[in-house]
Amino acid sequence: MKYFVTVFLLATLGIGTYLYHNNGVAEPQRFVLSGRVEVVNRLLKNAQANNVACSIIAKNEADVPIAIKRVINPTFPLDFEVTKEDLLIDSYEGKIKMEVQINSHGSLGVLKSGDIFGSGIQEYSSGSKDILIVADKMIGKPSLIGGRNKGNFFRTAAR
């Protein structure tokens, strides 16, 4: 009888260990999103100017930011990886929308003249790879650089 109980306990322990490691409690999924940010050619010069910040923003289904990755003085195309360290909350599992904002003032959520932005084409989930975010919009219109009349054909041509 002692032999039977010992074999039974060892077998139960072995089966329990096997189930725990193979089918039982699963490790939590690691939060990671990776892909590339591209800027259309007409905005590329402005996006790669000095003192520009590129913010890659992951939002939940209610458009609330859940993760932000910032890159200072980026060059495009820009490969990115948003990880658990970039999360604003403890964890998240659900649909994710991806956006990018490129600006020189550093404030997010407030779009000012000259800011470049864009978004991903679909919703993603944690673990998604090869995400493409295209920055193809600019707030306001670019202004001429220089003095009052410098570079403005219509003001200088009439003189």
Secondary structure by P-SEA (a helix, b strand, c coil): caaaaaaaaaaaaaaaaaaaacccccccbbbbbbbbbbbcccccccccccbbbbbbbbbcccccccbbbbbccccccbbbbbccccccccccccbbbbbbbbcccccccccccccccccccccccccccbbbbbccccccbbbbccccccccaaaaaac
